[in-house]
């Protein structure tokens, strides 16, 4: 599998959103009820939803977080031989306050961790996403919340 990152993409081409959520100095990860592995919050967009709205909804459904600064980092494509590429958006959330995870969704557990565990749901993808996030953070790419983030990136 190959992963390619992009500074720009059409919102309509992005089918899923992944959110690297930081709580203080730790990363908030999720464990799906049917798995023993960990992953970033995220999921597929629903009809009529912007990719930014997808990221915010998935973050809430999987963690309960509503109070955060959510910023787009990059679009990315997943390329596998013999398959059509799929495109998504990577977001960063600086969490101000943890909320209660809502009942009725597929996440069994959330945990704050200092680094990515070895038991990742998508071990070919998630380390590359974390590298992209860390490079983005090192570059000081924060924007004010008043700016239209989607206009700037996607």
Buried (B, 14 or more C-beta within 10 A) or exposed (E): EEBEBBEEBEBEBBEBBBBBBBBEEBBBBBBBEEEEBBBBBBBEBEEEBBBBBBBBBBBBBBBBBEEBBBBBBBBBBBEEEEEEEBBBBBBBBBBEEBBEBEEEBEBEEBEBEEEBBEEBBBEEBBEBBBEBBEEBBEEEBEEEEEEEBBEEBB
